[in-house]
Amino acid sequence: MLPDRAVIVAYLTILSGSAGRLVISLVYFLIVANTLTLGDFGLFATASATGLILSRLLAFGFVSPLYRTATVKPRLLGAYLGGFAGLGLVSLPLIAAVAAAAYLALFAERLAILPFAAIIGAEVLGWRVVEVVAIVNNGLRRFRQAALLVIIGSALRTAAALAFVALGHSSLENWAFAYCAATMTSAAIALAAFLPASRWRFVRSLYPRRMADAVFAGTADIFFYIQSELDKLLVLGIAGERTAGLYAIAFRVIDLTAMPVRSFNQMLVQKIMQERGLGGGRRLAGFEAGIALVSVAGLVAVILALMPFPGLLGRNVSQAAYLFAPMLLVPAFRNLVEYHAELLYARERTGSRILLLALLTALKAGLITLVMTRFAAGDEWAGWMNLVFGLVYLVSAGFTYPLLAPARR
């Protein structure tokens, strides 16, 4: 599994897309985070996280067989795209029902239903479609097209944010509709200009053989995003909109550190799927150390940049900046848990991946509820997040590596 020139070029291509997206996403984040109030930004981030989780219900997880087909058997892509489109339509009533339940449980007294629906629609029918088209292109090793698509999508959201500020309509409701319009435009561009040409067709024989894989992979994906995003919902429910806003800003900055790691994960997954190998334990330990180092270095860079210029990232972000140093190890633990889940996916340990993510979801939910219940009032919760995510990481590593041990012999 030593990297050759083609692998390095492919990684750098993906990374360039991530870097472009990082810069554009940072501008977009700063505009929105500093234009909305802390409370409104907390509501937007939480509603967006809800939509992100619900988007994984689209087509009942059929994106997993779609990606495997693009990677291994691209000649069958048309049949799988047709299946994804049909299953996507069938899944929409379920998504709407779950969204309605989430609205009644958390948002009914905080946010009007139309802006909530616009945010959910943007994530499910907008950004998820962009992601799927990018995933197909990556599977076909069309890395430049995938990177360009993601950059265009991020740029359109940034343009919407700039227009939002320029027009002076800084309410959450107006931003929700601007966000939806920009994201839907991204989806239209993805389908019109970036989806590989193929003849879509319905092949009935695919579904008995592939739906089990799709449902298992989709369930794992849902658990992954619940594990990743549930904390925002818990903070909103326990500590209120302002703390949810501070938490969302801190974790948005932390999430930016994951972009180079995700590019690496993507290449590693493809390598494992194609060669059926993981390499030795020393190599995996090196990967872990590298991911941890890159993750922490990203947050350190932000902290160092803010020391001489505390207002560099804007008024609202500066209010949350004091949380970054106490949470210094969180990016490493968070990105390593994501790396473990990708290893299990690459080795087709879907059932184990679901079990792991369900376990981590329950553990993190319990720990965050405990921390927020006891320490939310004084913002002492930030330092405790290192322990929360550290424990989640230890459980994830302890679960994952014994399952991969036979593949290393």
C-alpha positions in Angstrom: 0.0 0.0 0.0 2.9 2.4 -0.6 1.7 5.4 -2.4 2.6 5.7 -6.1 2.6 8.8 -8.2 -1.0 8.4 -9.4 -2.2 8.0 -5.8 -0.3 11.1 -4.7 -1.6 13.1 -7.6 -5.2 11.9 -6.8 -4.8 12.8 -3.2 -3.5 16.3 -4.0 -6.4 16.8 -6.4 -8.9 15.9 -3.7 -7.0 18.0 -1.2 -7.0 21.0 -3.5 -10.8 20.7 -3.7 -10.9 20.5 0.1 -8.6 23.5 0.4 -10.7 25.5 -2.0 -13.8 24.4 -0.1 -12.1 25.2 3.2 -11.3 28.8 2.2 -14.8 29.4 0.7 -16.6 27.6 3.6 -14.6 29.7 6.1 -15.8 32.9 4.4 -19.4 31.6 4.3 -19.2 30.5 8.0 -17.8 33.9 9.1 -20.5 35.8 7.3 -23.4 33.8 8.6 -22.0 33.3 12.1 -21.4 37.1 12.6 -24.6 38.3 10.9 -27.1 36.2 12.8 -27.4 36.5 16.5 -25.8 33.7 18.6 -29.2 32.3 19.3 -30.3 32.4 15.7 -27.0 30.8 14.5 -27.5 28.1 17.1 -31.0 27.4 15.7 -29.7 27.4 12.1 -26.8 25.1 13.0 -29.1 22.7 14.8 -31.8 22.7 12.1 -29.0 22.1 9.5 -27.6 19.2 11.6 -31.1 17.7 11.7 -31.4 18.0 7.9 -27.9 16.4 7.5 -29.0 13.4 9.5 -32.3 13.1 7.6 -30.5 13.4 4.3 -29.0 10.0 5.0 -32.4 8.5 4.7 -32.6 9.5 1.0 -32.9 6.4 -1.2 -32.6 4.2 1.9 -28.8 4.2 1.7 -28.6 3.2 -1.9 -25.7 5.6 -2.4 -23.4 2.8 -1.0 -24.0 0.4 -3.8 -23.8 3.3 -6.2 -20.4 4.3 -5.0 -19.1 0.7 -5.0 -20.4 0.3 -8.6 -18.7 3.5 -9.7 -15.5 2.3 -8.2 -15.5 -1.3 -9.3 -18.1 -1.8 -12.1 -18.7 1.6 -13.8 -20.4 0.0 -16.8 -23.4 -0.7 -14.5 -23.7 2.9 -13.3 -26.8 3.7 -15.3 -28.8 0.9 -13.6 -27.7 2.0 -10.2 -28.4 5.7 -10.9 -31.9 4.8 -11.9 -32.3 2.8 -8.8 -31.1 5.6 -6.6 -33.5 8.1 -8.2 -36.5 5.8 -7.8 -35.7 4.9 -4.2 -35.0 8.6 -3.5 -38.6 9.4 -4.4 -40.0 6.6 -2.4 -38.0 7.7 0.7 -39.3 11.3 0.7 -42.5 10.6 2.7 -40.5 8.9 5.5 -38.1 11.8 5.6 -41.0 14.3 5.8 -42.5 12.3 8.7 -39.3 12.2 10.7 -38.7 15.9 10.0 -42.1 16.7 11.3 -41.5 14.8 14.5 -38.1 16.5 15.0 -39.8 19.9 14.5 -42.5 19.2 17.1 -40.0 17.9 19.6 -37.3 20.6 19.4 -38.2 23.6 17.1 -41.9 24.3 17.3 -41.6 27.0 19.9 -38.3 28.4 18.5 -38.5 28.5 14.7 -41.4 28.9 12.2 -42.2 25.9 10.2 -41.5 27.3 6.7 -37.8 28.3 7.4 -37.3 25.0 9.1 -38.7 23.2 6.1 -36.4 25.3 3.8 -33.3 24.3 5.8 -34.3 20.6 5.8 -35.1 20.7 2.1 -31.7 22.4 1.3 -29.9 19.5 3.1 -32.0 16.6 1.8 -32.7 17.6 -1.8 -29.9 20.1 -2.3 -26.6 19.4 -0.7 -27.2 15.6 -0.5 -27.6 15.5 -4.3 -24.4 17.5 -4.7 -22.6 15.0 -2.4 -24.0 12.0 -4.3 -22.8 13.4 -7.7 -19.4 14.1 -6.1 -19.3 10.6 -4.7 -20.0 9.1 -8.1 -17.3 11.2 -9.7 -14.8 10.2 -7.0 -15.7 6.5 -7.5 -14.9 6.9 -11.2 -11.6 8.6 -10.2 -12.8 11.9 -11.7 -11.4 13.7 -8.8 -11.0 17.1 -10.5 -14.7 17.2 -11.4 -15.7 16.2 -7.9 -13.5 18.9 -6.3 -14.8 21.6 -8.7 -18.4 20.6 -8.0 -17.9 20.9 -4.2 -16.1 24.3 -4.6 -19.0 25.6 -6.8 -21.6 24.5 -4.2 -19.7 26.1 -1.4 -19.2 29.3 -3.5 -22.9 29.6 -4.2 -23.7 29.4 -0.5 -21.1 32.0 0.1 -22.6 34.3 -2.6 -26.0 33.8 -0.9 -24.5 34.8 2.4 -22.9 37.9 0.9 -26.3 38.9 -0.7 -28.0 38.2 2.6 -25.7 40.7 4.3 -25.8 43.3 1.5 -29.6 43.4 1.5 -29.7 44.0 5.2 -32.3 41.3 6.0 -30.5 39.6 8.8 -33.3 37.4 10.2 -33.0 33.7 10.4 -36.1 33.3 8.3 -34.6 35.2 5.4 -31.3 33.4 5.6 -33.1 30.0 5.6 -34.7 30.8 2.2 -31.5 32.2 0.8 -29.6 29.1 1.9 -32.2 26.9 0.4 -32.1 28.7 -3.0 -28.3 28.6 -3.2 -28.2 24.9 -2.3 -30.9 23.9 -4.7 -29.0 25.8 -7.5 -25.9 23.8 -6.6 -27.9 20.5 -7.0 -29.3 21.6 -10.4 -25.7 22.4 -11.6 -24.5 19.0 -10.2 -27.2 17.1 -12.1 -26.9 19.1 -15.3 -23.1 19.5 -15.7 -21.3 17.0 -13.4 -23.3 13.7 -13.4 -21.6 11.3 -15.7 -23.5 10.4 -18.9 -25.3 7.1 -18.7 -28.6 5.5 -19.7 -30.7 5.2 -16.6 -32.7 2.1 -16.4 -34.7 0.0 -14.0 -33.1 -3.5 -13.4 -35.3 -5.4 -11.0 -32.7 -8.0 -10.3 -30.5 -5.5 -8.6 -32.7 -4.8 -5.6 -32.9 -8.2 -3.9 -29.1 -8.4 -4.1 -28.2 -4.9 -3.2 -30.9 -3.6 -0.9 -29.5 -5.4 2.1 -26.2 -3.7 1.5 -27.9 -0.4 0.9 -30.0 -0.5 4.1 -27.1 -1.6 6.3 -24.8 1.0 4.8 -27.5 3.6 5.1 -28.2 2.7 8.7 -24.5 3.0 9.5 -24.4 6.4 7.7 -27.4 7.6 9.7 -25.8 6.4 13.0 -22.6 8.1 12.0 -24.3 11.5 11.5 -26.4 11.0 14.6 -23.2 10.3 16.5 -21.6 13.4 14.9 -24.5 15.9 15.0 -26.7 14.8 18.0 -24.6 16.9 20.4 -26.0 20.1 18.8 -29.5 19.0 19.3 -28.8 18.0 22.9 -27.1 21.4 23.7 -30.0 23.2 22.2 -32.5 21.2 24.3 -30.5 21.4 27.5 -28.7 24.7 27.5 -30.7 26.9 25.1 -30.1 28.9 21.9 -27.1 31.0 23.1 -25.0 28.1 24.3 -26.1 26.1 21.2 -24.7 29.0 19.1 -21.4 29.1 21.0 -21.1 25.3 20.7 -22.0 25.4 17.0 -19.3 28.0 16.3 -16.6 26.2 18.2 -17.4 22.9 16.5 -17.7 24.5 13.1 -14.1 25.7 13.5 -13.1 22.2 14.7 -14.9 20.7 11.7 -12.8 22.7 9.3 -9.7 20.8 10.6 -11.2 17.6 9.3 -11.1 18.5 5.6 -7.6 17.2 4.8 -8.3 14.1 7.0 -11.4 13.3 5.0 -9.5 13.6 1.7 -7.0 11.0 3.1 -9.8 8.8 4.4 -11.4 8.8 0.9 -8.2 7.7 -0.8 -7.5 5.0 1.8 -11.0 3.6 1.5 -10.6 3.3 -2.3 -7.2 1.7 -1.9 -8.6 -0.9 0.6 -11.6 -1.7 -1.5 -9.5 -2.2 -4.6 -6.6 -4.1 -3.0 -8.4 -5.8 -0.1 -5.5 -4.9 2.3 -4.9 -2.6 5.3 -1.2 -2.8 5.8 0.5 -3.6 9.1 -0.2 -2.4 12.6 2.8 0.0 12.5 1.3 1.7 9.4 -2.1 2.1 11.0 -0.5 3.6 14.1 1.3 6.0 11.8 -2.0 7.0 10.2 -3.5 7.6 13.6 -0.6 9.8 14.7 -0.7 11.8 11.5 -4.4 12.4 11.7 -4.1 13.5 15.3 -1.2 15.8 14.6 -2.9 17.5 11.6 -6.2 17.9 13.5 -4.6 19.6 16.5 -2.3 21.7 14.4 -5.3 23.1 12.5 -6.9 24.3 15.7 -3.6 25.6 17.1 -3.2 27.7 13.9 -6.6 29.3 14.5 -5.8 30.0 18.2 -2.4 31.6 17.2 -4.0 33.7 14.5 -6.6 35.1 17.0 -4.0 36.0 19.7 -2.8 39.2 18.1 -6.1 39.8 16.3 -9.0 38.7 18.6 -11.6 40.2 16.2 -10.1 38.6 13.1 -13.0 36.2 12.6 -15.8 38.6 13.6 -17.8 39.6 16.6 -19.8 36.4 17.3 -16.8 34.1 16.6 -14.6 36.2 18.9 -17.2 35.6 21.6 -16.7 31.8 21.2 -12.9 32.0 20.7 -12.1 31.5 24.4 -13.5 27.9 24.0 -10.9 26.8 21.4 -7.9 26.3 23.7 -9.8 24.3 26.4 -11.1 22.0 23.5 -7.6 21.5 21.9 -7.7 17.7 21.8 -11.3 17.4 20.5 -10.4 17.7 16.8 -8.0 14.7 17.1 -10.4 12.5 18.9 -13.3 13.4 16.6 -11.4 12.9 13.4 -10.0 9.6 14.6 -13.4 8.2 15.4 -14.5 9.2 11.8 -11.3 7.4 10.5 -12.3 4.2 12.4 -15.7 4.2 10.9 -14.2 4.6 7.4 -11.9 1.6 8.0 -14.9 -0.6 8.9 -16.8 0.6 5.8 -13.8 -0.2 3.6 -13.6 -3.7 5.0 -17.4 -4.1 4.5 -17.9 -4.7 8.2 -21.2 -2.9 7.9 -23.0 -4.7 10.8 -20.0 -4.0 13.1 -19.9 -0.4 11.9 -23.6 0.1 12.9 -23.0 -1.5 16.3 -20.0 0.7 16.9 -21.8 3.9 15.9 -24.9 3.1 18.0 -22.6 2.4 20.9 -20.7 5.7 20.4 -24.0 7.6 19.9 -25.4 6.4 23.3 -22.1 7.0 25.0 -21.6 10.5 23.7 -25.3 11.4 24.3 -25.0 10.3 27.9 -21.7 12.1 28.5 -22.7 15.4 26.9 -26.0 15.4 28.7 -24.1 14.9 32.0 -21.6 17.7 31.2 -24.2 20.2 29.9 -26.5 19.5 32.9 -23.7 20.2 35.4 -21.5 22.8 33.7 -23.5 24.7 31.0 -24.1 27.8 33.1 -20.4 28.8 33.4 -19.1 27.6 30.1 -16.9 25.1 32.0 -18.3 22.5 29.6 -15.6 23.3 27.0 -12.8 21.7 28.9 -14.8 18.6 29.7 -15.3 18.0 26.0 -11.8 16.6 25.8 -12.7 13.9 28.2 -16.0 13.2 26.4 -14.4 12.8 23.0 -11.4 11.1 24.5 -13.6 8.4 26.0 -15.5 8.1 22.8 -12.2 7.6 20.9 -11.0 4.9 23.3 -14.2 2.9 22.9 -14.0 3.3 19.1 -10.4 2.2 18.9 -10.9 -0.7 21.3 -13.9 -1.8 19.2 -12.4 -1.3 15.7 -8.9 -2.7 15.7 -9.7 -6.2 17.1 -12.1 -6.5 14.2 -9.4 -5.6 11.7 -6.7 -7.8 13.2 -7.4 -10.9 11.0 -6.9 -8.7 7.9 -3.4 -7.8 9.1 -2.1 -11.3 9.6 
